[in-house]
Amino acid sequence: MLDDGAQPPGGALYRKVAADLRESIAAGEYGSGGKLPAESALAERYGVSRGTIRQALSALRADGLVTSRRGTRRVVLGTTRVQSFAELVSFTNWARSLGEEPGGRVELLERRPADAEECEQLRLDDGADVVLVLRVRTLTGRPVMVERSVYPVWVGELLTGIPADAVSHTEPLQEQGVVFADADHTIDLVLADEEDARLLGCRAGEPLLRERRRSTDPVGAPLEWSEDRYLPGTVAFTVHNSIGRSALSRRHRSAP
């Protein structure tokens, strides 16, 4: 049972219930495909209302951990937590969610004319300028990814005052009113070029995992077109599909 006397304000008790259930699911207590206890049993266990339990189960459903059928016992879909939008858009948030120390180093920040693909992805007129940011991203000091992000000029200019070794670009942009609301991800393999080899310490021609991402604001206006190239064995992407929703997650992999 949770201590109601110590419960945080604003209805946050359901978050404590959800956190406890996540730990149980991750530990395999219910197994993949197993059923959680009924809402009434969970309410009695935690000493909370069934409304609080429903909120907690909604949070688990948003994480892709349980089914969304109401009125029946939830089925556990798996033990891997599906990452939040913020963790998938932001390397920094993802690294922190793993308990790793994120790092970054800007190699190049320049304003230049957009190429045809960038104009298409960012919905710009031919000949429009963009701001390119080339960064090396690290996990606890180890280079794992080269990030090439292209922004409309009005967004890119907000980055000019950020230190080259700033851990995050997403956070200061959000603080300045840039709202990343949606993103499309395309994942494939690409061969490392000479620049990748220099920045990541790999061989030119070595396969890298590539994630291309277009992020948009709440009304659908493009904010970023990014190509991230990861060293082999450092990351894996998992897609979960169900009748109610699909979700993408990114996992850290340790090289053998």
C-alpha positions as CSV (number, residue, x, y, z in Angstrom):
1,M,0.0,0.0,0.0
2,L,1.2,3.5,-0.8
3,D,1.2,6.1,2.0
4,D,-1.7,8.4,1.2
5,G,-0.5,10.8,3.9
6,A,2.7,11.3,1.9
7,Q,1.1,11.5,-1.5
8,P,2.2,14.4,-3.7
9,P,-0.2,17.1,-4.7
10,G,-1.9,17.4,-8.1
11,G,-3.0,13.8,-8.4
12,A,0.5,12.5,-8.8
13,L,-0.2,9.4,-6.7
14,Y,-1.1,7.5,-9.9
15,R,2.5,8.1,-11.1
16,K,3.8,6.2,-8.0
17,V,1.5,3.3,-8.8
18,A,2.5,3.3,-12.4
19,A,6.2,3.3,-11.4
20,D,5.8,0.4,-9.1
21,L,3.9,-1.6,-11.7
22,R,6.6,-0.8,-14.3
23,E,9.2,-2.2,-12.0
24,S,7.1,-5.4,-11.5
25,I,6.6,-5.8,-15.3
26,A,10.4,-5.2,-16.0
27,A,11.2,-7.8,-13.4
28,G,9.0,-10.3,-15.2
29,E,6.6,-10.7,-12.4
30,Y,3.6,-11.1,-14.8
31,G,5.5,-12.3,-17.9
32,S,4.9,-11.3,-21.5
33,G,1.3,-12.0,-22.3
34,G,0.3,-12.4,-18.7
35,K,-2.5,-10.5,-17.1
36,L,-2.4,-7.8,-14.5
37,P,-4.6,-8.1,-11.4
38,A,-8.1,-6.6,-11.8
39,E,-8.5,-2.9,-11.1
40,S,-10.3,-3.6,-7.9
41,A,-7.5,-5.8,-6.6
42,L,-4.9,-3.2,-7.6
43,A,-6.9,-0.5,-5.8
44,E,-7.0,-2.6,-2.7
45,R,-3.3,-3.4,-2.9
46,Y,-2.2,0.2,-3.2
47,G,-5.0,1.7,-1.0
48,V,-6.1,4.1,-3.7
49,S,-9.3,4.6,-5.8
50,R,-10.0,2.8,-9.0
51,G,-9.8,6.1,-10.8
52,T,-6.2,6.4,-9.7
53,I,-5.5,2.8,-10.9
54,R,-7.1,3.7,-14.3
55,Q,-4.7,6.7,-14.6
56,A,-1.8,4.5,-13.8
57,L,-2.8,1.9,-16.3
58,S,-3.2,4.6,-18.9
59,A,0.4,5.6,-18.3
60,L,1.5,2.0,-18.8
61,R,-0.6,1.8,-22.0
62,A,1.1,5.0,-23.3
63,D,4.5,3.3,-22.6
64,G,3.3,0.3,-24.7
65,L,3.5,-2.1,-21.7
66,V,-0.1,-3.2,-21.5
67,T,-3.2,-3.5,-23.6
68,S,-5.7,-0.7,-23.7
69,R,-8.9,-2.7,-23.3
70,R,-11.1,-1.2,-20.5
71,G,-13.4,-3.4,-18.5
72,T,-11.1,-6.4,-18.6
73,R,-7.8,-7.3,-17.0
74,R,-4.9,-5.7,-18.9
75,V,-2.5,-8.0,-20.8
76,V,1.2,-7.3,-20.5
77,L,2.6,-6.7,-24.0
78,G,6.3,-6.9,-23.0
79,T,8.9,-5.8,-20.5
80,T,10.7,-3.1,-22.6
81,R,9.6,0.4,-21.8
82,V,8.7,2.4,-24.9
83,Q,10.4,5.7,-24.8
84,S,8.7,9.0,-24.6
85,F,8.6,11.4,-27.5
86,A,11.2,13.6,-25.8
87,E,13.6,10.7,-25.5
88,L,13.3,9.8,-29.2
89,V,13.7,13.4,-30.4
90,S,16.5,14.3,-28.0
91,F,19.7,12.3,-27.7
92,T,20.4,14.0,-24.4
93,N,17.1,12.8,-22.9
94,W,17.6,9.3,-24.2
95,A,21.1,9.1,-22.8
96,R,19.9,10.3,-19.4
97,S,17.1,7.7,-19.4
98,L,19.7,5.0,-19.7
99,G,21.8,6.4,-16.8
100,E,24.5,7.4,-19.2
101,E,26.2,10.8,-19.3
102,P,25.4,12.6,-22.7
103,G,27.9,14.8,-24.4
104,G,28.2,16.8,-27.6
105,R,30.7,18.7,-29.6
106,V,29.8,21.0,-32.5
107,E,32.2,20.5,-35.4
108,L,30.5,22.9,-37.8
109,L,27.7,25.5,-37.6
110,E,27.0,27.3,-40.9
111,R,24.4,29.0,-42.9
112,R,24.2,27.9,-46.5
113,P,21.7,27.4,-49.3
114,A,19.4,24.4,-48.9
115,D,19.7,21.5,-51.3
116,A,16.6,20.0,-53.0
117,E,15.9,17.4,-50.3
118,E,16.3,19.9,-47.5
119,C,13.9,22.3,-49.3
120,E,11.4,19.4,-49.6
121,Q,11.6,18.2,-46.0
122,L,11.5,21.7,-44.5
123,R,9.0,23.1,-47.0
124,L,11.3,25.9,-48.2
125,D,11.4,27.8,-51.4
126,D,14.2,26.9,-53.9
127,G,17.3,28.8,-53.0
128,A,16.3,29.4,-49.4
129,D,19.0,29.3,-46.7
130,V,19.3,26.8,-43.8
131,V,21.5,26.4,-40.8
132,L,23.5,23.2,-40.7
133,V,24.8,21.9,-37.4
134,L,27.3,19.0,-37.4
135,R,27.9,17.4,-34.0
136,V,29.6,14.4,-32.5
137,R,27.5,12.8,-29.7
138,T,29.0,10.8,-26.9
139,L,27.7,8.4,-24.2
140,T,29.8,8.7,-21.0
141,G,32.7,10.1,-23.1
142,R,32.5,7.5,-25.9
143,P,31.8,8.8,-29.5
144,V,28.7,6.9,-30.7
145,M,27.0,9.1,-33.2
146,V,27.5,11.9,-35.8
147,E,24.5,14.2,-36.0
148,R,23.8,16.4,-39.0
149,S,20.8,18.6,-38.3
150,V,19.4,21.2,-40.7
151,Y,17.1,24.0,-39.5
152,P,15.2,26.8,-41.0
153,V,17.2,30.0,-40.5
154,W,14.9,31.3,-37.8
155,V,15.5,28.2,-35.7
156,G,19.2,27.8,-36.5
157,E,20.0,31.4,-35.5
158,L,18.8,30.6,-32.0
159,L,21.6,28.1,-31.8
160,T,24.4,30.5,-32.5
161,G,24.7,31.6,-28.9
162,I,24.9,28.1,-27.4
163,P,28.4,26.9,-26.4
164,A,30.0,24.4,-28.8
165,D,30.2,21.7,-26.1
166,A,26.6,22.2,-24.8
167,V,25.1,18.9,-23.9
168,S,21.7,19.6,-25.4
169,H,20.4,21.8,-28.3
170,T,16.8,20.7,-27.9
171,E,16.4,22.0,-24.4
172,P,17.6,25.6,-25.1
173,L,15.5,25.7,-28.2
174,Q,12.4,24.7,-26.2
175,E,13.3,27.4,-23.6
176,Q,13.2,29.9,-26.5
177,G,9.7,28.8,-27.6
178,V,10.5,26.2,-30.2
179,V,8.0,23.3,-29.6
180,F,8.9,19.9,-31.1
181,A,5.5,18.2,-31.3
182,D,5.8,15.4,-33.9
183,A,8.5,13.5,-35.7
184,D,8.9,11.0,-38.5
185,H,11.7,8.5,-38.3
186,T,13.4,6.6,-41.2
187,I,15.9,4.0,-40.2
188,D,18.4,2.2,-42.5
189,L,22.1,1.5,-43.1
190,V,24.6,3.7,-44.7
191,L,28.4,3.4,-45.3
192,A,30.6,5.7,-43.3
193,D,32.2,8.4,-45.3
194,E,35.6,10.0,-44.6
195,E,34.0,12.6,-42.2
196,D,32.2,9.9,-40.3
197,A,35.5,7.9,-40.0
198,R,37.4,10.9,-38.7
199,L,34.7,11.8,-36.1
200,L,33.8,8.3,-34.9
201,G,37.2,6.6,-35.2
202,C,35.8,3.9,-37.5
203,R,36.8,2.9,-41.1
204,A,35.5,4.6,-44.1
205,G,33.0,2.2,-45.8
206,E,32.0,0.6,-42.5
207,P,28.2,0.2,-42.1
208,L,26.5,2.6,-39.8
209,L,23.0,2.7,-38.5
210,R,21.3,5.8,-39.9
211,E,18.2,7.5,-38.5
212,R,16.7,10.3,-40.5
213,R,14.2,12.5,-38.6
214,R,11.9,15.3,-39.5
215,S,10.4,17.2,-36.5
216,T,7.5,19.5,-36.7
217,D,5.7,22.0,-34.4
218,P,2.1,21.6,-33.2
219,V,0.6,22.9,-36.4
220,G,2.8,20.7,-38.6
221,A,5.5,23.3,-39.7
222,P,8.9,21.6,-40.1
223,L,11.5,22.6,-37.5
224,E,14.4,20.2,-38.2
225,W,15.6,17.7,-40.7
226,S,18.3,15.5,-39.1
227,E,20.5,12.6,-40.1
228,D,22.1,10.7,-37.2
229,R,24.7,8.0,-37.9
230,Y,25.5,5.5,-35.1
231,L,28.4,3.2,-34.7
232,P,27.5,-0.5,-35.0
233,G,26.6,-2.2,-31.7
234,T,25.7,1.1,-29.9
235,V,22.0,1.4,-30.6
236,A,19.0,-0.6,-31.7
237,F,15.5,0.6,-32.6
238,T,12.4,-1.5,-31.7
239,V,8.9,-1.0,-33.2
240,H,5.9,-2.3,-31.4
241,N,2.6,-2.6,-33.3
242,S,-0.8,-3.2,-31.8
243,I,-4.4,-2.7,-33.0
244,G,-4.6,0.4,-30.9
245,R,-1.2,2.0,-31.4
246,S,2.3,1.8,-32.8
247,A,5.4,2.9,-30.9
248,L,9.1,3.2,-31.6
249,S,11.8,2.8,-29.0
250,R,15.6,3.2,-29.1
251,R,17.9,0.9,-27.1
252,H,21.5,1.1,-26.2
253,R,23.6,-1.8,-27.2
254,S,27.0,-2.7,-25.9
255,A,29.5,-3.8,-28.5
256,P,30.8,-7.4,-27.9
